[in-house]
Amino acid sequence: MPQIQTSNQPVTQITIVETEPGKQADALSLMIERARFMSRQPGFVSISLHRSLDGRRVVNYIQWRSREQLQSAHKSPDLRREWNTFDRMTDEIDPHLYEVVQIMDNESSR
């Protein structure tokens, strides 16, 4: 389960993947396989995958205990082998690290 908090927060990477027309389902399928692999890596907290309703994008919300563990998982030879397949079905991959600044929900907005 994602942990969204402003204090003692995990490392959060949000990746926006722009897919070729008609390839969103294929990209999402491969990303689900990758998520299963990543979930077994040291420091893993959570992965949430979202698909856009226009059929062109997938957003990957990843959380890790530390930046070093996230980088190590991304450098895994097993993951790198699969990455080439993924590159061929996407137009653009845009990963960035983020930190939570504000949280507002139904309870806190009253």
C-alpha positions as CSV (number, residue, x, y, z in Angstrom):
1,M,0.0,0.0,0.0
2,P,1.4,3.4,-0.9
3,Q,2.6,5.5,2.1
4,I,1.8,9.1,1.5
5,Q,3.1,11.3,4.4
6,T,5.1,14.5,4.8
7,S,7.4,13.2,7.6
8,N,9.7,10.2,7.4
9,Q,8.5,9.6,3.8
10,P,9.9,6.9,1.5
11,V,11.6,7.8,-1.7
12,T,9.0,8.4,-4.4
13,Q,9.6,8.1,-8.1
14,I,6.8,9.0,-10.5
15,T,7.4,7.9,-14.1
16,I,5.1,9.0,-17.0
17,V,5.3,6.7,-20.0
18,E,4.0,7.9,-23.3
19,T,3.1,4.9,-25.5
20,E,2.7,4.5,-29.2
21,P,-0.9,4.6,-30.4
22,G,-2.5,1.2,-29.6
23,K,0.3,0.0,-27.4
24,Q,-0.9,1.1,-24.0
25,A,-2.1,-2.3,-23.0
26,D,1.1,-4.0,-24.1
27,A,3.2,-1.4,-22.2
28,L,1.0,-1.8,-19.1
29,S,1.4,-5.6,-19.3
30,L,5.2,-5.4,-19.4
31,M,5.1,-2.8,-16.5
32,I,3.0,-5.2,-14.4
33,E,5.7,-7.9,-15.0
34,R,8.4,-5.4,-14.0
35,A,6.4,-4.4,-10.9
36,R,6.4,-8.1,-9.8
37,F,10.1,-8.2,-10.2
38,M,10.7,-4.9,-8.4
39,S,8.4,-6.0,-5.5
40,R,11.0,-8.7,-4.6
41,Q,13.9,-6.2,-4.5
42,P,15.4,-4.9,-1.2
43,G,13.8,-1.6,0.0
44,F,10.6,-2.0,-2.0
45,V,7.6,-0.3,-0.5
46,S,4.9,-0.1,-3.2
47,I,4.1,0.4,-6.9
48,S,0.9,1.8,-8.3
49,L,0.2,1.8,-12.0
50,H,-2.3,4.1,-13.6
51,R,-3.4,4.2,-17.3
52,S,-4.8,7.3,-19.0
53,L,-8.3,7.1,-20.4
54,D,-7.0,8.4,-23.8
55,G,-5.0,5.2,-24.2
56,R,-1.6,7.0,-24.6
57,R,0.0,7.1,-21.1
58,V,0.9,5.0,-18.1
59,V,1.9,6.6,-14.8
60,N,4.0,4.5,-12.5
61,Y,4.1,5.6,-8.8
62,I,7.0,3.8,-7.0
63,Q,8.1,4.0,-3.4
64,W,11.4,2.7,-1.9
65,R,12.9,2.9,1.5
66,S,16.1,4.6,0.1
67,R,17.4,6.2,-3.0
68,E,20.3,3.8,-3.1
69,Q,18.0,0.7,-3.0
70,L,15.9,2.2,-5.8
71,Q,19.0,2.8,-7.9
72,S,20.3,-0.7,-7.2
73,A,17.0,-2.3,-8.3
74,H,17.0,-0.3,-11.6
75,K,20.6,-1.5,-12.3
76,S,19.7,-5.2,-12.0
77,P,20.8,-7.1,-15.1
78,D,17.5,-9.0,-15.1
79,L,15.6,-5.7,-15.3
80,R,17.9,-4.2,-17.9
81,R,17.3,-7.1,-20.3
82,E,13.6,-6.4,-20.2
83,W,14.0,-2.7,-20.6
84,N,15.0,-3.0,-24.3
85,T,11.6,-4.6,-25.1
86,F,9.8,-1.8,-23.2
87,D,11.8,1.0,-25.1
88,R,10.4,-0.3,-28.4
89,M,6.8,0.2,-27.4
90,T,7.1,3.7,-25.9
91,D,7.6,7.2,-27.3
92,E,8.9,8.7,-24.1
93,I,9.7,7.7,-20.6
94,D,9.9,10.5,-18.0
95,P,11.0,9.4,-14.5
96,H,11.6,11.8,-11.6
97,L,12.0,11.7,-7.8
98,Y,9.4,13.6,-5.7
99,E,8.7,14.4,-2.1
100,V,5.3,15.0,-0.5
101,V,4.7,18.6,0.4
102,Q,1.0,18.7,1.4
103,I,-1.6,16.1,2.1
104,M,-5.3,16.9,2.2
105,D,-8.2,14.5,2.4
106,N,-11.8,14.6,3.3
107,E,-11.1,14.7,7.0
108,S,-8.3,17.3,7.0
109,S,-10.2,19.7,4.7
110,R,-13.1,20.3,7.2
